[in-house]
Amino acid sequence: MSTIAMDSSSSDRGADNTIEAPGERAPLVLGKHDYGTVTDTICGIAEKAEVPKAWKIAFVASGMAMAVLFAMIGYLFLEGVGVWGVNKPAGWGFAIVNFVFWVGIGHAGTLISAILFLFRQKWRTSINRFAEAMTIFAVMCAGILPAIHVGSVWVIYWVFPYPNQMAMWPNFRSPLLWDVFAVSTYATVSMLFWYMGMIPDLASLRDRAKGRIQRIAYGLASLGWRGSQRHWHRYEVAYMLLAALAAPLVLSVHSVVSFDFAVSQLPGWHTTIFPPYFVVGAVFSGFAMVLMLLLPVRNWFGMKDFITAKHLDNIAKVILVTGSIVGYAYSIELFIAWYSGNHYEVFAFVNRALGPYAFAYWIMVSCNVLAPQLLWSKKIRSNLKALFMIAVLVNVGMWFERYVIVITSLSRDFLPSSWGTYSPTWVDILTLVGSFGLFLHLFLLFVRYMPMMAMAEVKAVMHDTGLVQPKPANAEKAEIATAGVENPAGALLEFTDPDAMREAAGKVRDAGYENWDAYSPFPVHGLDRKMGIKRTKLPFVVFVGGATGLLAGTLLQYATNAVDYPFVTSGKPLSSIPAWIPVSFELTVLLAAFGAFLGMLAMNGLPRFWHPTFTSKRFARVTNDRFFIGINADDPKFDKKQTVTFLAGLGGTHVELLEGE
C-alpha cells in the first residue's frame, strides 16, 4: 500500500488518503479496527452527551429554516396560491421545480443501497445508510410540494382512489395520478428497506444503552433482535428481495415524474428522451447530495477510517459518468429539435439558450456539464474542498435544469399572444429555503440519534475481506459458570471468533442436537450449511404479495375507470391496459415489499421482547463482538451436566446456563 500526503488545502493527511497501489485494492476500513471498535465508534455518536459545535450550529440554522417552511405553508393556506409567482401561462412554478428536484435527490439512496448491493459492491457498506436516510427525507420534502400546489388543500383527499360521497374516481390515465402511486410507493419501500437494514444496529444501541428511556426506545425499535443465525438466514433473503424490488423503482419513479411533462403536447416537453434523461439526472444530483452530506459528517464525527478516500473517489467517478451522460442528453435534445424540422421545438430550445431565461440555461450547462469534467483529475478527486464545491455546483445546476424545463416551456408556448413571464415571489424563495431546512434538520437528527452506518454490514465485509484476523480456538476447555441455576432454559457457549463458532456448530449438529441456534453480530457465511438450515419459503411469500398487488391494481383501474365511472380520454378504449401499467407496477412492488418485510418478521417470530438469552449479561455483546451457540433445555438430548461438558470442549471461551422463566 502507498499513501498520499495531501497539502493542507486537501484537508486530509496520512492513512485516510490510502489509495490502491497497482495490483492491490485499498481497504474499505482503515486503522486497526476490530468488531468491537466498529461498534464503539459508530454507537458512540448516539451515546455521547456532547456533539460537535458545527452540528449544533447547523441544527439550529436548519430548524429555523424549517420553521420558515411551515410558516410559508400556513400563509399559503390563508391567502391561496396567489402568493406564489404562478400565472397564466406559467401555472407551474417553484413548487413543481422543487418537487422534481427533491425526487431526484432521493434516487442515490436506492441506487447505493439496492443496485450496488445486487452487484456485490462492498464499498457501499459505509455510506448506504446515509443515502437511505437521505432518500426518505428528500421524498418527504418532495411530497409536500405537489400536495400544497392543488389550491384547495383541504380536498387533497380527492386524488386518492377510494369510494366517496361524489361517486366519482380519479383518472388513472393521468400521469399526475401515476405520481401519487409512484412517489408514495417509492417512499414506503425505501422506508422498509432503510428500517430493516437498521434493525441489527438498533439492537446494538439497545444492548449498550445506559438510560431507561434509551433502552425502551431502542428495544422497541429493534423488535427483540438477538442475532440468531436462523434469523440472519431469512433476513438476508428478505434484504436481497427488497433490494431487487427497490432497484426498478429507481427507474420507474422518475420515469413517471418525467411523464408529467413528456405526455403533454408542449414544445420542449413532448419528447421520448425524458424518462432516461430524468433518471440519469436524478442519480447525478443524488450522488452529489450524498457527497455534500458525507464530507461534513465525516469530519464532525471522526469517521475517516470508515468513509475513506476510496469511497469518495468512487462517488466522484459516478458523478463524472452520470454528468457526462447528462451533457450528452442536453446535446441530443438540441439535435432532436433540429432534426425534427418542427419550428416550435427549434424555437423552444433556442429560447432556452438565448431568451429571457438564458441565465438559468447557462448556469445549468456550466454546473452540470463543465464542472464535473474536473473529476477526470485524480488530484481533484483527492481534494475534499474541491469535491464539496463540485457537489454544490452540481445540485445548483440540477435545480436550474428543472427550472429551465418547467418555466421556459410554459412561458413560451405556441402563440406569442399567450406568452408570459414568470418571476418567483418572496414566498416562493422562502419555501425553497425552508424545504432545505426540513431536509437538513431531519438528516442531522438521524446522524445524531440513529446508527449512521450499517455496522453489521461493515463487520461482515471486514470478516470476508480478512481485515480482522481470525483468532485460534482455545486449546483448553472453556470457563464454566453454572452455579445457582436449578431449572435452566438452556446452555450458552461464547466465542470470540466467528470461524471457531462455525466449526463448533458443525459438531453440535453432528452430536444430534435439534433445538439449538448460533448467534452473531453479523451473518457468518457458511454457517447455514454447518447448521443444516433449510431454504426459506420467503420468496414464495413475496411472489404472492406481488401477484396480489398486480391483480389489485388492474382490477382497481378497470372497476373504477371502465365500469363504475367510465373515463373516455381522446376516444381511447375504456380498457386501456398500457395506461394501467404504472399503477399496477407500483402496487405489485409495494405489496411484494410488504411481503418480504412482514414475512421475514413473522417467520423469525419477531417482535419478541423476551428470550432466555436476554438473561445473560455476557450475551449483550452478541450485537458487538461476541459469538454464541445456544442449546435449548427442551432439546431431547439436553442434559444439564452432559450438555455443559460437551459445549466446554468445543473451543469457546465461556459456558453458562440460562435462567428459566
N, C-alpha and C positions, 0 to 999 in steps of 0.2 A: 504494500500500500504506500501511496505517496500522499502528501498533504499539500494544500495550497495555503500559504500565508498571505492573506489579503492585506492591502493597506487599510488605513483607518477609515477611508471612505466606504469600504465594503461592510463595515460594522461587525464583521465576524473574523475570528482568527482560529488557528490551530486545528484541533481534531474535528471541529464542526465542519470544516471545509474538505473533509476527505472525499476524494473523487476516485473513480475507477482507474487503476493502472491497466496497461494493456494486458488482456487475458484474464483480468480479475473483475470481480463485482464489489462495489462499495457496500459495506454492511448497512443494513436498514436501521440498526440501533447502535449508537456509538457509546463509548465509555464502558466501564466494567460493570455492566448491569446483570443481575440475575432476576429470577421471577419475583423475588421479594422487593427488590429496589424499584422494579417497574411499578408495582402496586403502591409502594411508599410515595413515589414521585407523583403519580397521577392522582391518587386518592388524597395526597397531602394538600392539593389545591382546594378541594372542597372542605377539608378538615381545619385548615388554618383560620384563625380568627382575623388575622390581618391580610389585606390584599394590597397589591401594588398601587401606588398613588395614581399612576396613569389610568388604571382600571376605574378607580373612583371618579376621576375627572370625566372619563368617557361615559360612565354610568349616569352621572348627574346630567351631563350635556344631552345624552340621548333621551333621558327621562323628560327633560324639558321640551325637547323636540317632539316626543310622543304626545305630551300634553297639548302641544300646538295642533297636532293632527286631530285629536278628538275635539278640540275647540273649533277647528275649521269644519269638522263634520257636523257638529251641533249648529254652527252658524248656517251651514248649507241646509239643514233640515228646517230651520226657522225661515230662511229667506228664499230657498229654491235655487235651482241651477243657474239662475241669472247672475249669481255672484261669481260664476266662472266666466271665462272668456269665450265660451262656445256661442256660436251664432249660426245663421244661415249664410253659406252652406257648410261651414265647419262645425257640424253637430257633435263631432268627437274632438276632444281637446286633451289637456294634460292627463285626465283620468284614464283614458284608454292608452295613451302613450305610456303612462306609468304601469298600467296593468300588464301590457305586453313586456315591458322591461322586467318587472318583478317575476313574471312567469319564467322568463328566460334565465334569470339569476338562479332559480330553483333547479335548473337542469343538471348542473355539475354534481349535485349531491347524488342523484340516482346514477349518473354515469360512473362516478368514482366508486360508489358502493356496490352497484349491481353489475354493470358491464365489466369493470376491471376485476371483480370477484369471479365472474364467469370465465374470464380469460386467465385466471390464476395469477394475477399481477400482485405480488406480495407487497409492493411499495405502497399500496393503498391503505395498509392497516393503521398507519399513524395519522392519517388525515381523513379517513372516511367518515368518522363521527362528526367532525367539523362540518363536512359537506352535507351530511344528512340533516343536521340541525339547521344549517343554512337553508336547505330546501324547504323545510317546514315553515320557517319564519318568513321566507320570501313568498311562499304561496299564500300565507296568511295576509301579507301586505297586498298581494295581487287580488285576493278575493274580495277585499273591502271595496276596491275602487269601482268595478262594474256594478256592485250592489248599490252604491250611493249615486250612480250615474243615471238611474232609471227615472229620476224626478220624484215620483210619489213613492218614497222608500217604504212607506207603511203597507204597500201592497206588493212588496217584492215576492211574497209567497206565491203570487200568481205564476211565476216562472216554473214552479215545481209541479210535476205531474201527479196530482192526487185529486180525488173527487171533491168538488167544491160546490158552493151554492149557485154558481153561474152555469153549471152543467156544460162547461167547455174545457178543452185541453190545449196545452201549448203545442206549437207546430214543430214536430220532430224533424222536419226538413230544414229547419233554420240552423245555421252554424252557431248562432248565439246560444241556442239551447244545447247544442253539442258541447259548447264551452262549459256549461253548468256541469255536465256529466264528466267531461274530461278533467277539468281542474279539481273538482271535488274528489273524483276517483284517485287522481294523482296525489292529492294531499293525504287522503286516507291510507293508501298503500304505502306512501313514503313514511307516514307516521307509524304504521305497523312495523315496517322494516327497521326503522330507527329504534323503536321501543324494544322490539325483540332482540336486536343486537346489544342493547344495553342491559338486559336482564342479568346476565352473569356479572357484569361490572357493578350493577346496583347491589348485588349480593355482597360484593367486596366491601362497598361502603357500609352496608348493614353490619357486617361482621366486625368492622373496625370502629363503628360509631361509639362515641363516649356518652352522649346525652340521650335521654329517653325519647325526646321528640325525633331526633335523627334516626334512632333505632326503629321507631314505629314507622316513620315516613319511608325510609329505605327498605324496611322489612316488607311493608305492603307493596311497594313498587317492584320488589324483586320476586314476589309471588311464592316465596319459600324455596327458591332455587338453592340446590345443595351440591351441584357439580357431579351428579350421578352420570356414569358413562352411558347408561341406558337413556338418560335424558339428553345427553350430548348427541347420541346417535340420531334421535328424532329431531333434535334442534338443528343439526347440520343439514339434514334433508329439508326441513322446513325453510331454513335460511336460503338454501340453494334455490328452492322453488319460488320463494318470494323474490329473489334476485332475478330469476328467469321471467317472472311476471312483471316486475318493475321495469326491466330493460326495454320492452316495446313501448312502455308509457313515455319514455324519453322521446321516441319518435312520434307517438300519437298525440300527446298533449299539445305540443307546439305546432304540429301539423294542423290540428283542429283550430288552434288560435289563428293560424295563417289563413284558414278558410273564411274567417270573418271578413278578410279582405279579398281573397282570391276568387270567391264565388260571386263577387259583385261585378258590375259592368263598368266600373270606373277606370279611366286611364291611369296606369301606374299600379293598379291593384290586380286587375284581371289577368293573372299570369300563373302558369303551372309551376314556375320555379319557386314560388313562395314556400311551400311546405319544406323541402330540403334546405332552402335558404334560411328560413326561420329556425330550423332545428340546429343547424351548424352555428348560427349566430348566438343561439341560446347557450350552447355548450361553451362557445368562445367567451361570452360575458360571464357565465357561471364560474368557469375556471379562474377568470381574472378576479372575481369576488372572493373565491377561496383563497387566492394568494394575498389579497388585501387583508383578509381576516387572520390568516395563518401567521404572517410576519409579525404583527404587534403581539399577538398572544404568545407566540414562540419566545419572544424577547421578555415579555412581562413575567411569565411563569417559569422561565428557565427550561424550556422544552427542546433545547438544541440537540440533545442526544437522541431524541425521537423524531423530530422533524429536521432531517439532515439536509445537507446540500444536494444529495441525490433526489430527495422528494421535491425540492424547489426546482431543480433542474428539469425533472420530468414534467412538472406542471408548466414550466416555461415552454417546453417543447410542444406540449399540447396547445398552448395559446398560439405559438408560432404556426403550427399546422392549421388550426381552425381559422386563424386570422388570414392566412393565405387563401383558404377556401372562401372566406367571406369576400376578400378582394376579387377573387375570380367571379363570384356571384354578382358583384357590382358590375363588372365588365360584361358579363353575359346579359344582364338586364339591358344595358345600353345596346348591345348587339341585337337582341330580340326586338327592341323597339325600332331600330333602324331596318332590320331585315324584314319586319312585318309589313313595311310600307304604310302603316297606319299613322296618319298625320297627328292624331290625338295622342298616341303613345309617344311619338317622337317629341311632341311639344312637352308632354309631362316630364320627360327626363331632361330635356334642355332647360325647362323651367326650374327644375330642382337645382341644377348647377349654376344657372345664371339669373334666376328670378329673385323675388323678394326674400326668399328663404335660403339664398345661396350660402349665407354664413353657416347655417346648420349643415348643409351638404358637405362643405369643405372641412368643417370640424369632424364630421363623420369619417370622411376619407382619410384625413390626417391621422386620426386616433386609431381607426380600425385597420387601415391598410399599411400605412407607413410606420407607425410606432412599433408594432410587433416585429417588423423586419429586423429591428435591432437585436432581437433574440437569437439571430444566427451566430452572434459572437458569444463564445464561452465566457469571456470577461464580463459581458453584460449579464449573462445568466448567473454569474457568480457574485454579482454586486447587488446586495439586498436593497439598497436605496433605489437603484435603477429598476429592479424588479417591481418594487412597490409603485414607483411612478408610472411605469408602463401599465401596470394593472389598473391604476386610477384612470389613465388616459383611455384604456380600452372600455371601461364602464361608462366614462363620459361619452365616448364615441358611440357606444351601443344605445345609450339613451337618445342621442341625437339621431341615430338611424331610425328609431321608432317615431321620433318627432317628424322626421322628413317623410316617412311613409304615410303617416296619418294626416299631417297638416297640409302638405303640398298638394296631394291628390284631391283632398276635399275642397281646398280653397280655389283651385283652378281646374274646373271640370270642362264640359263640352262647350258651354255657351259663355262668352265673356260677360253677357248681361247678368249672369248669376254668380260671377266671381265675388269673392270677399276676402278680407284679411283677418287672420286670427292673431290675437295678442293675449297672452295669459294675464290674469289679474293677480293681485297680491294673494288672494285666496288660493289660486292655483299653485303659486310658488310655495306658500307655506304648507300646503297639503303635501307637495312633493318632499319638502324638508322633513315634515312630520312622519312620512312613511319611512324614511331612512332612520328616524329616531326610534320608531316602533321596532324596526328590524334589528338595529344595533342593541337596543335595550333588552330585547328577548335573548339575543345571542350572548350578551355579557352575563345575564343571569344563568344561562346554560353553562358557560365555561367556569362559572364560579361554584355552582352547586351540583353539577352533574359530572359524571365521568367523561371528560372531553376527548379521551382516546379509548379505543377498543382494547382494553388491557388483555383480555383473553386471547384476542387475535394476535396482538403483539407478542405475547408469550409463546403462542403456538408457532409463529414464524421464527422466533429465537430458538425454539427447540428443533424445528425442522431444518433450519439452516446451520445448526451447530454453534450458535452464538453462546449457548450455555452448555458447558461441557458436562456430560453425564458423570455422576458420582458412583464409584464402585459400591456394590452391595456389601452390607455388613458381613464380616466373616463369622461373627458370633450371633447368638440369638438376641432377639430384641428385648428391651426392658419391658417387664410385665407389671401392670398395675391393675389388680383385680380385687383388692381388699374392699370390703364393705358393700359389695354388690351381691345381694342374695338372689334376686329374680331378674337376671339380665334380659335386656331386649335384644342383645346381640353382642358381637365382639368386633373390635376395630383395630386394624393394623396400619401403622403410619409409615410412610416412605418420604424420603427427601428427593428421590429421583424417579421420573416417570418411566424410564426404561426398566428399572428394577421392579416397579409395580406391575408393568405389563408382563414381565416374565413370571412374576408370582401369580398373576391372575390365571395363567395357563395351568399352574399347579393346583390352584383351588378348583378349577373346573375338572381337572383330571381326577381329583380326590373324590368327586361325586357330589359336591355341594350344589344345591339348586337355587336356594333363596338367598342370593348374595349380590353384591354390587361393588363397583370401583368408583372412586370419587377423585376429581382432579380440577384444577383451576382453568384448564383448557382441554379441548378434545385431544386425546392421545391416539394418534392414528396407528392402527394395527391392534389396538386393544379390543375392538369389537370382535375380531376373529378369535382372539385368545379366549374371550368370554363366551363365544358361541352365540352372540346376539343375532337374531334373525332380521331379515329386511323388514322395514316398517311398511305398513299399508297407507301411510300418509299420502303418497302420490295419488292413490285412488280417491281419497277424500277430496283432494284438490281438484281432480278431474270432475267429480260430481258437482263440486261447487261451481266450477267454470261452466259446465254444461247447464246447470240451473240458471246461471246468470245470462247465458246466451239465449236460452228459451224464454226467460222472463223479459229480457229486453225486446226480443222480437214480438212476443205476444202483447207487451205493453204498447208498442207503437202501432201494431195492427189494430188492436181493440180501440185505441183512442183516436187515431187519425184516419182510419179506414172504415170503422163501424160506428162508434158512439158519436163522434164529432168529425165528419169527413172534411178533410182539407184538400181542396183542389188547388194545386200550385202549377201554374203555367201549362195546364192541360195534361199534366203527368198522371199516370195511373195512381190510384189510392194505395195499392200495394207496391210501394217504391222501395224495394229491398236495398239498392245501393245507398239510398239516403238513410237507411236504418243502420248501416254498418257501424258508424262511430259510436252510437249509444249502446248497441248490442255488444260491441267490443269492450267498451268501458265497463259494462255490468259483468261481462264474462271475467275480466281481470279482477274486478272488485270482489266478487263472491269467491273466486278461486283463492284470492289472497286471504280472505277471512277463513276459508277452509284450511289453509296452511297454518295460520297463526292459532286459531282456536283448536284445530285438530292436534297441533303439537302440544298445547296446554292440556287438552283432555287426555291424550294418550300418556302424557307424563304425570297425570294426576295432580296438576297444578291449577290454581294455587293450593298450597298445603303449608300451613304456617307452624306446624309442629311435626317433628320427626325424631325418632330416638337418637339419631346422630347429633341433634342440636343440644343434647345434654352434655356432650363432651366439649370441654373448653379448648382442647387441642384441635378439635375438628373445625373450629372457626378459621383456621389457617388454610382450609381447603380452597378458599377463593383467593388465597395469596400465593403460597409457595409450597404447600404440602399435598401429598397424595395418599389416598387411603383405600384399603379393601375392608369391606364390612360384611360379616356373615350374620344374618338374622337368626334370632332364637327359635323362630318357628320353622327353620330348615329341618328336614327329617334327620339329618346327620349331626345336628348341633348337640354338642355336649360341652358343658362349661369348661371342664379341665382339658379334655382332649382337643377341643377346637382352639383354645388359647395356646396350648403347646404346639399344635400344628402351625398356627399363624406365626408364632415366635420363631419358627425355623425357616421362614420364607425370605429372610434378608431385610426385613424392615427395621425400624428404629424403636418402635414403642407399640405395645399391645395393651388394650384396656377393654373392660366390659362396660357396656352401655346400660344406663339406668332404664328400667321399665317404667311404664306409666303408673 
